[in-house]
Amino acid sequence: MTEIDRLILKHLQDIPVVEEPFKKISQSLGISTIELIDRICQLKEDKIIRQISPIYDTKSLGYDSSLVAFRVEGDVQQVAQVINNYPGVSHNYERTDEYNLWFTIAVPPDSRLGLEQTVEILAKQTGVEDYLILRTKKLFKIGVKLDYENLKEKESIKTEKKKESNLSFHLSSEDKKIISVTQEDIPLTERPFEVFSQTLGIDQQYLLDKLNTYKSQGLMRRFAAILFHRKAGFTTNGMVVWRVPEERIEEVGIKLASYKAVSHCYHRETSKNWHYNLFSMIHAKSQEDLEDFVKELSQEVEVRDFKILYSTREFKKKRIKYFSEEFYRWEEDVKDGKYSAAGIKS
């Protein structure tokens, strides 16, 4: 990648929701809008940019979600394929641990089954007997930006607090339709939101006002480019799990989240078979760099009980299609017995 490409990726981590977003970015970069769009097209073709879309907040939209780990003793890929059939699974990775298949799952607010029963069904379909549901207790940081060269670079962190307005925000049928349409990959045109407004049959400014309201209310985290990490130069990532005394969670969570190399940091539930309660996702350019960095972090936060879970295979990484009928069709298939114990439609 060229230096201008790196700057483009940095600016695409928080795209302004305005009539001509690419014009605003191109002016900051000192290039034309056409050149910017051409470069973005090339970055997508080179599989450095995965997609450009709003990052909606799952919980704020009313969905119940969790990180889940399966202990798979058979064919991991076959199990992953069954899990991927559920439309609420966004990420699914094989990792270096006894619990070797890790996925994030979300179920809609009006799900007939709920999250626990949905996971139980997936376990039965795949023959998995040992699994963990690790719900988030507190979020310290979320957002892959990859705009750093040194793993020790820091940034200011504001721990997220639910806004009162967010808690009382009522999603109308119109809001759900807007979210459903705009969650797709943004059109690479000078006025991309005009395309969305035409699809929705509403005024463009009205749509922009709606999207900015979602952003201010916390329903949308940001409008950003999602990257293929390895193609962007960060070939190694590790989910580092820490066993931290409960009274130190806040202190350690904030310290870890302050590093740019840490893209995600969560305080999660534990269980009788899993005692690690703080999760941090770290991206580096080599395994050696990552391990050296984690050792330094361990000394800094004074937590010695940790382990690094490397991802060895990516089975799914795809944005959830919120308010999609796919969720309800999957539940109907379960109810009607269209899935066998092996997870294959009969």
N, C-alpha and C positions, 0 to 999 in steps of 0.2 A: 504493500500500500504506500501511496505517496503521503507527504505531510498534509496536503490539502484534504486527502481522503480521511485522515485521522481527525482533522478539525471538523469535517462534515459529520463524522460519527459522533463526535462530542456534542455538536449542536443538535443532533437528532435525538439526543437523550431527553429533551424536553421541548417539544415542538409547540410553538404558540398556536392557539386555536383562534385564528383570524382568517379573514377572507382569502389572503394570499400568504400562507405561512412560509412557502419556499422563497418568496421574494424577500421576506424579512430576514430569513437566515442567510440568503445570498448576499444581502447588503452588509451583514456582519462579517462575511468572509471576503468581501471585495471581488466577487465573481457575479456573472449574470445568472438569472433564474434558470434560463435554459441550460447553462453549463452545469448548474447544481443538480437539476433533474436528470440530466444525462449521466452524471457521475453516480447518482443514487441508483439509477437503472443498472449501471455497470457493477456496482457493489452488490446489488441483488443477484445479478447474473453470475457473479463470482462467488456467490453463496457466503458473503460476509454479512449482509443484512438478510434476516429471515423474513421479517415483515414490519410494516409501520402501521401502528394502530393505537387506539386508546387502551390503556391498562386500567380496566375497571376493578374496583375493590370487591372481591367475592362476597365478603361478609356484609358489606354495606348494601349490597343488592339483595340481601336476605338469604343467601345460600349458606348452608352449613358445610364446613370444610375441615379437612385434616390431612396430615401426613400419615401414611400407612406403610408399614414394613411387613413383608411376607418372608417367612423362612421356607424357601422352596428346596425340596430334596430331589426333585426330578428335573424335567426339561424347563429351564427358566424362560426360554424364549416362548415356549408354548403357553406357559402360564401368563406371561406378559401380553400375549395376543388376546387372550380371553379378557384380561383386565382392561385392555385398551378398547374393547367393545363398549364399555360403559362411557357415555358421552361426557360425564363429569370428571374424567381422568385427564389431567392436563400434562403432567410430567410422569415419566416412568423409566427408571434406571436400574440396571444391575449394579450392585455395589459390593465392595470387598468386605463382607461381614457374614456372620452366620445368618443374620437377616439380610438376605442377598437381593431382594427385590423391593425397591422403594418407589412409591407413587403418591401423588397428591390427588385428592378426590373432593368433589363438591356435589352436593345434592340440592335441588331447588327447595324453596321455602314450603311449597305445597306437595312435597314428595310423599307418596303413600307409605313408603318404606322407612325413610329416614336414613341417616348416614350409617349407624351401627348395623342395621339389618342389611343394607346394601353391601357393606364390606363382608358381612357374614355369608351372604349369597355368593359373592365372588370367591370367597375362600372355599365354599362347598363345591362350586363349579370347577375349581382347579385342584381340589384335593389337598389344600393347604390347611394344616391343623394349628400351626403356631404363627400368630401374627400380632402386630402392635398397632393400636390407634393412638397417635401422638398429637393430640390437639394443641393448638397454640394457646398459651396462657398470657403471653405478652410479646408483642412485636417490637423489636428495637430498630430493625432496618430491613427494607426490601427494595431491591432495584439494582440490576446489573448495568453498570455504566462503562467500566473498563477504560477509563480515561486517565490512567496512571502508568508511569514507567517503573517506579520503585514501590515495592510491596509495603514499605514503611510510610508511604504518604498518608496523611490524615485529612479528615474533613470534619466540619462541625455537624453534630447530630442533634436532631430534635426528636425525642421519643414521641411516638404518635399517641394522641389522645382523641377519643371520639368526641366529635362536636355535638352539642345538643341539637343543632339543626339537622345533623346527619341522622341522629337517633329518631327524629320525628318526621324525616322526609318520607313522603308517601309517593311511591312509584305508580303513576297512572298507566293505563294501557298505552297511551301515547309515548310515555317515557320508555316503556319496555320495547316498543317498536323502534324508537330512535336508537336505543342501545343495541338492539338486535342488528340493525342495519349498519351502524357506525363502528361496530366491533370488527368489521372486516378490514382487510388490508387497504390502506388509503390509496385512492387513484393518484398516479404520478402526473398530475396536471397542475397548471398554475393556480387554478381555483378548485381544489379537490372537494371541498365541502359543498360546492355547487352540485356536484354529481350526487352526493348523498341527499341533498335537499330535494333534488328532482326525483330521486327514487322514492323518497318519503312523501312527496307532494306537498311540501311546506316551504315557506320562505327561507332563504339562506341565512339571513340575519337572525331569524327566530331560532334556527337550528344552532347557530354559533352561540347565541345567548343560553340555550339549553345546555350545550356541552360545557360552557364555562361555568354554569351553575352546578353541574355535576362535579366539576373539578373543585370548585370552591367549597362544596358540601362534603367532599371526600369520597363521593361515589366513583370518581375517576381519579386515579393516582397521578397519571400524567399521560400525555400523548407522545409516544416515543418509538424509536426503532428497536426491534428485538434482533439481537445478533447471533450468528453462529460463533460461539466463543473461540473455538479452535482456529477458525479461519481468521479471526481478528487478532491472532497471535498468542492467545492464552490457551495453551495446549493442555494444561493440567488444571483440574478442579477437584477439590476435596471437601466433603461434608465433614467438618470437624465437630465432634460431639464432646461436650465437657460435663463432668460431674461437679457441680458447684453447690456449696452450702446455700440453702434457700435465702438466708439473710444477706448473701453477697450477690445474688442474681442481678439486681439492678446495677450495682457497681461494675461487675464484670461484663455484663451485657453492653453497657454504654461504652466501655473501653474497647471491646472487640469491634463494635459497630463503627467506631470512629475511624477505622482504617478503610481506605478506599478499596483495598483488595478483598475486603469482606462485603459481599453483595447482599447477603441475607443473614439475619441474626434473630433467633427466636428463643423465648423461654417456653418449653413444652412440658406436657404431662409426662409422668413416668409410669412404670408398672412393675410388677414383681420380677419380671424378666428383663427389665431395662431401666437402668438407674441414671442415665445421662439426661440432663435436663436443659442444657443450653446448646443450641445448634448454630453453627456458623458456616456459611458457604464461602470458600476462599478460592480465588482464581490466580494462577501463576503461570509463568512461561516454561517451567520445568518442575518435575517432582522434587528435585533437590532443593530448588528455591522455596517451594511450598513447605517442605519439611523443616528447613532451617528457620523459616518465618514462624511456623507453629511452635517450634521449640522456644523461640524468643518470646512469643506471646504467652506461652505457659509460664515462663519466668516472670514476665511483667505482671500478669494477673494472679500469680501464685496459685495456680491450679495445676496439679500434676496428673490428675486422673482424666485422661482424654484419649481419643483415638481418631484416626483419619480414615474415613470411608471414601475410597476412590470410586468414581463411576467407570465401569469397564465397558458397558454397552448402553446406548440410549435407545429405548424402545418407543418412546413417544415424547414429543415436546410440541404442544399445540394449545393455543388459546381455547378456553371453554367457550362454546356458543351459548351465551346466556339467553334464557327465555326461548330455548329451542324445543320443538315438539319431540326431539330425539329422546329426551329424558323419560317422557311419559310412554313412548313406544317401547323403550327398554323395560320399564316396569310392567307394562301390559304383557310383554313376552314372558316375563317371569311368572306373572299371575296365571297366564294361560298355559304354562308348562311347555313353552317352546324352546326352553334351554334344558339340555340334559345335564347330568351331574358333571360331565366332562366339559361343559360350557359350549357345546356345539349344538346349533339349532337342529331339532329333530324334524 
